Amino acid sequence: MVTSLPFNLNASSRPSNALHRGSYLSVERPSVDVLISENGTFKAGFYQVGENAFSFAIWYAETLNHPATVVWMANRDWPVNSRASRLSFQRTGDIALLDADGSVVWTTTNKDRAGAGEVAELWETGNLVLLNRERGVVWQSFDQPTDTLLPGQSLSGSLRLVSRAAEGNHSRGYYVAQFNEDSVLSFIYDGPYTSSIYWPNPDNNVFQNRRTRYNSSRHAILDEMGQFISSDGLKFFALDFGLKVKRRLTMDFDGILRLYSFNDTTKNWQVSWMPKLVRCRVHGLCGENGICFYKPFPTCTCPPGFRMKDAADWTQGCKPEFDLLCNETKVNFIKLPHTDFYGYDFDYKSQISFEACKNICKSDCRCRGFIYKLDGEGNCFLKSILFNGQSAGPHIAGNMYVKIPKQMNFSGILGHSNLDCSKVSPYKKLDRAYAVGQAREGYLKYPIGFVIAFGVTEIICVAFGWAYMHKKTVHLHNLNQGYVAVSMGFRMFTFKELKEATKNFSDEIGRGGSGVVYKGVLEDKRVVAIKKLEGLSHGSEAQFWSEVSTIGRINHMNLVTMFGFCAEKQNRLLVYEYLENGSLEKNLFSNSTMLTWENRLNIALGTAKALAYLHEECLEWVLHCDVKPQNVLLDRDFQPKVADFGLSKLFDRGGNNISEFSRVRGTRGYMAPEWILNQPITSKVDVYSYGILVLELVTGRNSIGSQQIFENGEIGNKQLIPWIREMVKTNQNWVEEIADPQLYGMFENSIMGTLIKVALQCVEEERDLRPNMSQVVNSITSACLVGIVVHEEIE
């Protein structure tokens, strides 16, 4: 039986992890009146949230973070006064938080409890529990989470994680992680006027998002190893998978759920997992009428004619500086290129002209603006609310037209620098944390090695079984030709057809490590490029079929399209679209072609988008492993398309980037240091090669050496990267000095500077310092967006 103590906890000779019936904690001694878990990992007590305001909270004890890392808070929305407030263990067996005037702000009262509490204990798990005489749990903080889930704590049923309102503000925010009506764990914007799901992708169905609604438990848990498992099929691991690591899964104020791990050496938190979610696609980030863009971090702005509602809070959005009359003769529109406001379409029209779309919006009082998609199909989306705005460059295939009074005049170019950016969103710190949370050598624990070893063994078994079955059924290929063509989305050619198309393989247009490429003309008069794979051993059969099936599921405007293949006897050929202007190498290093500044910028951005798609967006994670100018092809308009992307080894998306290739791949001059140092191969090898390619693109010099005239008049070669770094460091006009002389200064200085800086980040020796390809795309796009928001008066 637990004896009650009729005095304050502070009467004890040492800090305790328990509070007994009749005791209390005083707000006037917040540093002393605390509960400390058995091993000192957690503390519970009064936590200051304002000048004279406190909340009762639980936080990690031994960190250098200031303010402390709070994981739970009882009265996050109703702080108590700094004088005379207390946490009291009532004689009824409940714990109550009393304000200075004696009013109850928060209590553990629970009608369903098993019995009255006798003692409250702060456990080493971070769980504050109220126990009865039989030490049964009457109440626990784990059942009332705020914004954080701790190891061993589950998120079940209708429980939810609710973000903080802002950095440093622990009151309830607008972002929620909980199970939705389909029993799928979702991220939800739950604002004052509207509520909407933004993750997983609301444009996809449950199965496209790789979840299942066929579960009734609605249960998710983060275990002590760093594994998160949910009943809807969501599963992920911490990068530092293993025991004895302090962790927390927090719904951050920017609407993204992040798993943090504590680094015992630096005494700081590092991101060890976060979802693949474009930050500007978080709903409500910039409030009503606000637009999110990258600079390079998520930044909010207001359209012309609007200003912030609250200078300290972007979630309140922007308000118009005009009254919009319901009179179609008195309204006009401003154009926001490549900008979208997601959702809130009160009507949708297809196959209509731009003028018709504009006139519908003009004449309808509900219409605040419209989006007209630049997809050639005449799609018109009429908006009743301007919410979830994002401007992310040309990949948004449409323009937004915002309705304004006709008498309002805007002149000149209205780029982002001219918009209301006096207050930018405080998301830079959290966004940068994403880069901090990358895998490091030696960072993964031994258990993950066991998991991978087991997985590799399973794959080998499956591969042997498949190989045996394939050998027995190879003679059925011709019979199943029609099925293969339909299932894979392209055609199986005969060797005879391709031999005739290439005139007995007479017109060679390219040669690489995987084979020779020939120009050919099919029976339907299509001009194609036919790659004849060479050096395939008997054991490479599985690689070929894996490549074909993978390429069949990949589709991106900056990747070369595959039309079909040939798998007849020992012949293995791939049939691709033909690109009129050949390779980037041919155009960049040839005196016969002059690539303009616009050409080069499009090539840099298009190639980055293709690699970002391969690394992060397609269904199978594909590393290219041989990014170089020879593998970037140009169409008739000099738009880039990356080739040979299917010849690399495929990685399991859930494998934490630690698989290794059995042999060195790539081309001298473009290979990342990891290949030579025998380090784990990740997507950062492609980032390095891309950086070299961009440096060649902007300088017009090859990666092996650049011609340089020394002070003594002699001509020699100087390595490209050190030369560029030296120019950036020592030359005031470094952009002009580095840029290809053939451009004759005809380029945007700021964008050229951004390209060079991004490329230098990509070629960092330490792979963790390199950005990922989506960050590269955002950086280049942001540079291009300066001046892109142009006012266009539409009569």
GIDAVEN-V927255 format. One record per pair of residues at least 4 apart in sequence whose ideal C-beta (glycine too) atoms are under 7 Angstrom apart, sorted by the first residue. I is the first residue (numbers start at 1). J is the second residue. If there is no record, write none. Layout:
i | j
I | J
I | J
//
This chain:
i | j
1 | 133
2 | 20
2 | 118
2 | 119
2 | 133
4 | 20
4 | 21
4 | 22
5 | 20
5 | 22
5 | 23
6 | 22
7 | 11
7 | 23
8 | 23
8 | 24
8 | 26
9 | 16
9 | 19
9 | 23
9 | 25
9 | 33
10 | 29
10 | 32
10 | 33
12 | 16
15 | 34
15 | 36
16 | 35
17 | 35
17 | 36
17 | 37
17 | 38
17 | 121
17 | 122
18 | 119
18 | 120
18 | 121
19 | 23
19 | 25
19 | 35
19 | 89
19 | 120
20 | 89
20 | 119
21 | 89
21 | 91
21 | 93
21 | 118
22 | 89
22 | 91
23 | 89
24 | 86
24 | 87
24 | 88
24 | 89
25 | 33
25 | 45
25 | 46
25 | 86
25 | 87
26 | 33
26 | 86
27 | 46
27 | 54
27 | 80
27 | 82
27 | 85
27 | 86
28 | 83
29 | 33
30 | 45
30 | 46
30 | 48
30 | 54
33 | 45
34 | 43
34 | 44
34 | 45
35 | 43
35 | 44
35 | 45
35 | 122
36 | 40
36 | 43
36 | 61
36 | 122
37 | 41
37 | 42
37 | 122
37 | 123
37 | 124
38 | 124
39 | 124
40 | 61
40 | 62
41 | 60
41 | 61
41 | 124
42 | 58
42 | 60
42 | 61
42 | 122
42 | 126
43 | 59
43 | 61
44 | 58
44 | 122
44 | 128
46 | 54
46 | 56
47 | 54
47 | 55
47 | 57
47 | 59
47 | 70
48 | 54
49 | 53
49 | 54
49 | 55
49 | 79
49 | 170
50 | 79
52 | 81
52 | 82
53 | 79
53 | 82
54 | 79
54 | 80
54 | 82
54 | 85
55 | 73
55 | 74
55 | 75
55 | 76
55 | 79
55 | 170
56 | 74
56 | 75
56 | 87
56 | 97
57 | 70
57 | 72
57 | 73
58 | 71
58 | 72
58 | 126
58 | 128
58 | 141
59 | 68
59 | 69
59 | 70
59 | 71
60 | 68
60 | 69
60 | 71
60 | 246
63 | 68
63 | 69
63 | 262
63 | 267
64 | 267
64 | 268
65 | 69
65 | 268
69 | 269
70 | 170
71 | 126
71 | 148
71 | 150
71 | 248
72 | 141
72 | 145
72 | 146
72 | 148
73 | 146
73 | 170
74 | 97
74 | 106
75 | 79
75 | 80
75 | 97
75 | 105
75 | 106
76 | 146
76 | 170
76 | 171
76 | 172
77 | 171
77 | 172
78 | 105
80 | 85
80 | 97
80 | 99
80 | 100
80 | 105
81 | 85
81 | 99
81 | 100
83 | 100
84 | 100
85 | 98
85 | 99
85 | 100
86 | 98
87 | 95
87 | 97
88 | 96
88 | 98
89 | 95
89 | 120
90 | 94
90 | 95
90 | 96
92 | 116
93 | 116
93 | 117
93 | 118
94 | 107
94 | 108
94 | 109
94 | 117
95 | 107
95 | 108
95 | 120
95 | 130
96 | 104
96 | 107
97 | 105
97 | 106
98 | 102
98 | 103
98 | 104
98 | 105
99 | 103
99 | 105
108 | 130
108 | 139
110 | 139
113 | 138
113 | 139
114 | 132
114 | 136
114 | 138
115 | 132
115 | 138
116 | 132
117 | 130
117 | 131
117 | 132
117 | 138
117 | 139
118 | 131
118 | 132
118 | 133
119 | 131
120 | 128
120 | 129
120 | 130
121 | 129
121 | 131
122 | 128
123 | 127
123 | 129
125 | 150
125 | 152
126 | 150
127 | 140
127 | 141
127 | 142
128 | 140
128 | 141
129 | 137
129 | 140
130 | 138
130 | 139
131 | 135
131 | 136
131 | 137
131 | 138
132 | 136
132 | 138
142 | 153
145 | 149
145 | 153
145 | 155
145 | 159
145 | 161
146 | 162
147 | 161
147 | 162
147 | 163
147 | 164
147 | 250
147 | 251
148 | 161
148 | 248
148 | 249
148 | 250
149 | 153
149 | 155
149 | 161
149 | 222
149 | 249
150 | 248
151 | 222
151 | 223
151 | 224
151 | 247
152 | 223
152 | 224
153 | 222
154 | 219
154 | 220
154 | 221
155 | 159
155 | 161
155 | 220
156 | 218
156 | 219
157 | 218
159 | 178
160 | 176
160 | 177
160 | 178
161 | 176
161 | 177
161 | 251
162 | 172
162 | 173
162 | 176
162 | 251
163 | 173
163 | 175
163 | 251
163 | 252
163 | 253
163 | 255
164 | 169
164 | 170
164 | 173
164 | 253
165 | 169
165 | 171
165 | 172
165 | 173
165 | 253
166 | 253
166 | 313
167 | 253
167 | 426
173 | 253
174 | 189
174 | 190
174 | 191
174 | 284
174 | 315
175 | 187
175 | 189
175 | 251
175 | 255
176 | 188
176 | 190
177 | 185
177 | 187
177 | 251
177 | 257
178 | 186
178 | 188
179 | 183
179 | 184
179 | 185
179 | 218
180 | 184
180 | 186
180 | 197
182 | 206
182 | 213
183 | 213
183 | 215
183 | 216
183 | 218
183 | 232
184 | 206
184 | 211
184 | 213
184 | 232
185 | 220
185 | 230
185 | 232
185 | 234
186 | 197
186 | 199
186 | 200
187 | 198
187 | 199
187 | 255
187 | 257
188 | 195
188 | 196
188 | 197
189 | 195
189 | 196
189 | 198
189 | 255
189 | 283
189 | 284
190 | 195
191 | 195
191 | 284
196 | 283
196 | 343
197 | 202
198 | 202
198 | 281
198 | 282
198 | 283
199 | 275
199 | 277
200 | 204
200 | 209
200 | 211
201 | 209
204 | 208
204 | 209
206 | 211
206 | 212
206 | 213
210 | 233
211 | 232
211 | 233
211 | 234
212 | 232
212 | 233
215 | 231
215 | 232
217 | 231
218 | 231
219 | 231
220 | 228
220 | 229
220 | 230
220 | 231
221 | 229
222 | 228
222 | 249
223 | 227
224 | 243
225 | 241
225 | 242
225 | 243
225 | 447
226 | 237
226 | 238
226 | 240
226 | 241
226 | 242
226 | 245
226 | 247
226 | 272
227 | 237
227 | 241
228 | 235
228 | 236
228 | 249
229 | 235
230 | 234
230 | 235
236 | 273
237 | 241
237 | 656
238 | 247
238 | 259
238 | 261
238 | 272
238 | 273
239 | 272
239 | 273
239 | 437
239 | 439
239 | 443
239 | 444
239 | 656
240 | 245
240 | 261
240 | 272
240 | 443
240 | 444
240 | 445
241 | 444
241 | 445
241 | 447
241 | 448
242 | 445
242 | 447
245 | 261
245 | 262
246 | 262
247 | 259
247 | 260
247 | 261
248 | 260
249 | 257
249 | 259
250 | 258
250 | 260
251 | 257
252 | 256
252 | 258
252 | 430
254 | 279
254 | 282
254 | 285
254 | 427
254 | 430
255 | 282
255 | 285
256 | 274
256 | 275
256 | 277
256 | 282
257 | 275
258 | 271
258 | 274
259 | 272
259 | 273
260 | 269
260 | 270
260 | 271
260 | 272
261 | 270
261 | 272
262 | 269
263 | 268
263 | 270
270 | 436
270 | 437
271 | 433
271 | 434
271 | 436
271 | 437
272 | 437
274 | 434
274 | 437
276 | 616
277 | 281
279 | 298
279 | 427
279 | 431
280 | 285
280 | 292
280 | 293
280 | 294
280 | 298
280 | 390
280 | 392
281 | 390
283 | 388
284 | 315
284 | 388
285 | 292
285 | 298
285 | 300
286 | 290
286 | 291
286 | 292
286 | 300
286 | 314
286 | 317
286 | 389
286 | 425
287 | 314
287 | 315
287 | 316
287 | 317
287 | 318
288 | 317
288 | 385
288 | 386
288 | 387
289 | 302
289 | 303
289 | 306
289 | 317
289 | 318
289 | 386
290 | 300
290 | 302
290 | 314
290 | 317
290 | 318
290 | 389
291 | 301
291 | 303
291 | 339
291 | 389
291 | 390
291 | 391
292 | 298
292 | 300
292 | 389
292 | 390
293 | 299
293 | 301
293 | 391
293 | 392
293 | 416
293 | 782
293 | 785
294 | 298
294 | 299
294 | 392
294 | 778
294 | 781
294 | 782
295 | 299
295 | 782
296 | 775
296 | 778
296 | 779
296 | 782
297 | 427
297 | 428
297 | 431
298 | 425
298 | 427
298 | 431
299 | 424
299 | 425
300 | 314
300 | 424
300 | 425
301 | 416
301 | 419
301 | 420
301 | 421
302 | 306
302 | 307
302 | 308
302 | 318
302 | 419
302 | 420
303 | 334
303 | 336
303 | 402
304 | 334
304 | 410
304 | 414
304 | 419
304 | 791
305 | 320
305 | 321
305 | 322
305 | 404
305 | 408
306 | 318
306 | 319
306 | 320
306 | 321
307 | 318
307 | 319
307 | 321
307 | 420
308 | 318
308 | 420
308 | 423
309 | 316
309 | 317
309 | 318
309 | 319
310 | 316
311 | 423
314 | 423
314 | 425
322 | 404
322 | 405
322 | 408
324 | 331
324 | 403
324 | 405
325 | 330
325 | 405
326 | 365
327 | 331
328 | 362
328 | 363
330 | 405
330 | 406
331 | 362
331 | 403
331 | 405
331 | 406
332 | 404
332 | 406
332 | 793
332 | 794
333 | 358
333 | 401
333 | 402
333 | 403
333 | 404
333 | 794
334 | 402
334 | 404
334 | 410
334 | 791
335 | 399
335 | 401
335 | 790
335 | 791
335 | 792
336 | 391
336 | 399
336 | 400
336 | 402
336 | 789
337 | 399
337 | 788
337 | 789
337 | 790
338 | 391
338 | 393
338 | 394
338 | 396
338 | 399
339 | 389
339 | 391
339 | 396
339 | 399
339 | 400
340 | 371
340 | 390
340 | 396
340 | 398
340 | 400
341 | 383
341 | 386
341 | 387
341 | 388
341 | 389
341 | 400
342 | 388
343 | 387
343 | 388
344 | 383
344 | 384
344 | 385
344 | 387
345 | 381
345 | 382
345 | 383
346 | 366
346 | 382
346 | 384
347 | 382
348 | 380
348 | 381
349 | 357
349 | 360
349 | 380
350 | 377
350 | 378
350 | 379
351 | 377
351 | 378
352 | 356
352 | 357
352 | 378
352 | 380
353 | 378
354 | 358
354 | 372
355 | 359
356 | 360
357 | 361
357 | 370
357 | 372
357 | 380
358 | 362
358 | 401
358 | 794
359 | 363
360 | 364
360 | 382
361 | 367
361 | 369
361 | 370
361 | 382
361 | 403
366 | 384
367 | 382
367 | 383
367 | 403
368 | 383
368 | 384
368 | 385
368 | 386
368 | 403
369 | 383
369 | 386
369 | 400
369 | 401
369 | 402
369 | 403
370 | 380
370 | 381
370 | 382
370 | 383
370 | 401
371 | 381
371 | 398
371 | 400
372 | 380
372 | 398
372 | 399
373 | 379
373 | 397
373 | 398
374 | 397
374 | 398
374 | 399
375 | 379
375 | 397
386 | 402
391 | 785
392 | 396
392 | 781
393 | 781
393 | 784
393 | 785
404 | 408
410 | 414
410 | 791
413 | 787
413 | 790
414 | 418
414 | 419
414 | 789
414 | 790
414 | 791
415 | 786
415 | 787
415 | 788
415 | 789
416 | 421
416 | 785
416 | 786
416 | 789
417 | 786
419 | 789
427 | 431
428 | 432
429 | 433
432 | 436
433 | 437
438 | 768
439 | 443
439 | 444
439 | 656
439 | 657
439 | 658
440 | 768
441 | 679
444 | 448
444 | 656
444 | 658
446 | 450
447 | 451
448 | 452
448 | 656
449 | 453
450 | 454
451 | 455
452 | 456
452 | 655
452 | 658
453 | 457
454 | 458
455 | 459
456 | 460
457 | 461
458 | 462
459 | 463
460 | 464
461 | 465
462 | 466
463 | 467
463 | 542
464 | 468
465 | 469
466 | 470
467 | 471
467 | 542
468 | 472
469 | 473
470 | 474
476 | 480
477 | 481
477 | 567
480 | 484
481 | 485
481 | 492
482 | 486
483 | 487
484 | 488
484 | 492
485 | 490
485 | 491
485 | 492
488 | 548
488 | 549
488 | 552
489 | 552
490 | 552
490 | 562
490 | 563
490 | 564
491 | 563
491 | 564
492 | 564
492 | 565
492 | 566
492 | 567
493 | 497
493 | 498
493 | 564
493 | 565
493 | 566
493 | 575
494 | 566
494 | 568
495 | 499
495 | 566
495 | 568
495 | 571
496 | 500
497 | 501
498 | 502
498 | 520
498 | 530
498 | 566
498 | 573
499 | 504
499 | 505
501 | 520
501 | 521
501 | 522
501 | 530
502 | 506
502 | 507
502 | 518
502 | 520
502 | 530
503 | 507
505 | 518
505 | 532
507 | 518
507 | 519
508 | 516
508 | 518
509 | 517
509 | 518
509 | 519
509 | 529
510 | 517
510 | 583
511 | 516
511 | 517
512 | 630
512 | 644
514 | 533
514 | 644
514 | 647
515 | 531
515 | 532
515 | 533
515 | 534
516 | 532
516 | 534
517 | 529
517 | 530
517 | 531
518 | 530
518 | 532
519 | 529
519 | 578
520 | 528
520 | 530
521 | 525
521 | 527
522 | 526
522 | 528
527 | 578
528 | 563
528 | 575
528 | 576
528 | 577
528 | 578
529 | 576
529 | 578
530 | 573
530 | 575
531 | 573
531 | 574
531 | 576
532 | 573
533 | 572
533 | 573
533 | 574
536 | 540
536 | 544
536 | 572
540 | 544
541 | 545
542 | 546
543 | 547
544 | 548
544 | 572
545 | 549
546 | 550
546 | 650
547 | 551
547 | 646
547 | 647
548 | 552
548 | 565
550 | 554
550 | 620
550 | 622
550 | 646
550 | 650
551 | 562
551 | 646
553 | 619
553 | 620
554 | 559
554 | 618
556 | 610
556 | 613
558 | 606
558 | 607
558 | 609
558 | 610
558 | 640
558 | 641
558 | 642
559 | 610
559 | 641
559 | 642
559 | 645
560 | 576
560 | 577
560 | 633
560 | 641
560 | 642
560 | 643
561 | 576
561 | 577
562 | 574
562 | 575
562 | 576
563 | 575
563 | 576
563 | 577
564 | 575
565 | 573
565 | 574
565 | 575
566 | 571
566 | 573
567 | 572
579 | 633
579 | 634
579 | 635
579 | 641
580 | 635
580 | 636
581 | 587
581 | 634
581 | 635
581 | 636
581 | 638
582 | 586
582 | 587
582 | 633
582 | 634
583 | 629
583 | 630
583 | 632
583 | 633
584 | 588
584 | 603
584 | 629
584 | 632
584 | 634
585 | 589
585 | 629
585 | 630
586 | 590
587 | 593
587 | 595
587 | 634
588 | 595
588 | 629
588 | 696
588 | 697
588 | 700
589 | 702
594 | 742
595 | 599
595 | 600
597 | 601
597 | 743
597 | 746
597 | 747
598 | 602
599 | 603
599 | 638
600 | 604
600 | 697
600 | 698
601 | 605
601 | 751
602 | 606
602 | 638
602 | 639
602 | 640
603 | 607
603 | 632
603 | 640
603 | 697
604 | 608
604 | 694
604 | 697
604 | 755
604 | 780
605 | 609
605 | 780
606 | 610
606 | 639
606 | 640
607 | 611
607 | 632
607 | 640
607 | 642
607 | 690
607 | 693
608 | 612
608 | 690
608 | 773
608 | 776
608 | 777
608 | 780
609 | 613
609 | 777
610 | 614
610 | 642
611 | 615
611 | 624
611 | 627
611 | 686
611 | 690
611 | 773
612 | 616
612 | 617
612 | 773
612 | 774
612 | 777
613 | 617
613 | 618
614 | 618
614 | 622
614 | 624
614 | 645
615 | 621
615 | 683
615 | 686
615 | 772
615 | 773
616 | 774
618 | 622
620 | 650
621 | 650
621 | 651
621 | 653
622 | 645
622 | 648
622 | 650
623 | 648
623 | 649
623 | 651
623 | 683
623 | 685
623 | 686
624 | 645
624 | 648
624 | 686
625 | 648
625 | 665
625 | 666
625 | 685
625 | 686
626 | 631
626 | 644
626 | 665
626 | 666
626 | 667
627 | 631
627 | 670
627 | 686
627 | 689
627 | 690
627 | 693
628 | 667
628 | 670
628 | 689
628 | 693
629 | 693
629 | 696
631 | 642
631 | 643
631 | 644
632 | 640
632 | 642
633 | 641
633 | 643
634 | 638
634 | 639
634 | 640
635 | 639
635 | 641
649 | 661
651 | 655
651 | 659
655 | 659
657 | 680
657 | 682
658 | 680
660 | 680
660 | 681
661 | 665
661 | 681
664 | 675
666 | 670
666 | 671
666 | 675
666 | 689
667 | 671
669 | 692
669 | 703
669 | 704
670 | 689
670 | 692
670 | 703
671 | 675
672 | 684
672 | 685
672 | 688
672 | 689
673 | 677
673 | 765
674 | 679
674 | 681
674 | 685
674 | 767
675 | 685
681 | 685
682 | 767
683 | 687
683 | 772
684 | 688
684 | 767
684 | 770
685 | 689
686 | 690
687 | 691
687 | 762
687 | 770
687 | 771
687 | 772
687 | 773
688 | 692
688 | 762
688 | 763
688 | 770
689 | 693
690 | 694
690 | 762
691 | 695
691 | 759
691 | 762
691 | 763
692 | 696
692 | 703
692 | 763
693 | 697
694 | 698
694 | 755
694 | 759
695 | 699
695 | 720
695 | 721
695 | 724
695 | 759
696 | 701
696 | 702
696 | 703
698 | 738
698 | 739
698 | 740
698 | 752
698 | 755
698 | 756
699 | 706
699 | 738
699 | 740
700 | 740
700 | 742
701 | 706
701 | 720
703 | 720
705 | 717
705 | 718
705 | 719
706 | 717
706 | 718
706 | 720
706 | 723
707 | 715
707 | 717
708 | 716
708 | 717
708 | 718
708 | 723
709 | 715
710 | 714
710 | 716
718 | 723
719 | 723
720 | 724
721 | 725
721 | 763
722 | 726
723 | 727
724 | 728
724 | 738
724 | 756
724 | 760
725 | 729
725 | 760
726 | 730
727 | 731
727 | 734
727 | 737
727 | 738
728 | 734
731 | 737
733 | 737
734 | 738
735 | 739
735 | 749
735 | 752
735 | 753
735 | 756
736 | 745
738 | 756
739 | 743
739 | 747
739 | 752
743 | 747
747 | 752
748 | 752
749 | 753
750 | 754
750 | 783
750 | 786
751 | 755
751 | 783
751 | 784
752 | 756
753 | 757
754 | 758
754 | 779
754 | 780
754 | 783
755 | 759
755 | 780
756 | 760
757 | 761
758 | 762
758 | 776
758 | 779
758 | 780
759 | 763
761 | 770
761 | 771
762 | 770
762 | 771
762 | 776
764 | 769
764 | 770
771 | 775
771 | 776
773 | 777
774 | 778
775 | 779
776 | 780
777 | 781
778 | 782
779 | 783
780 | 784
781 | 785
784 | 788
//
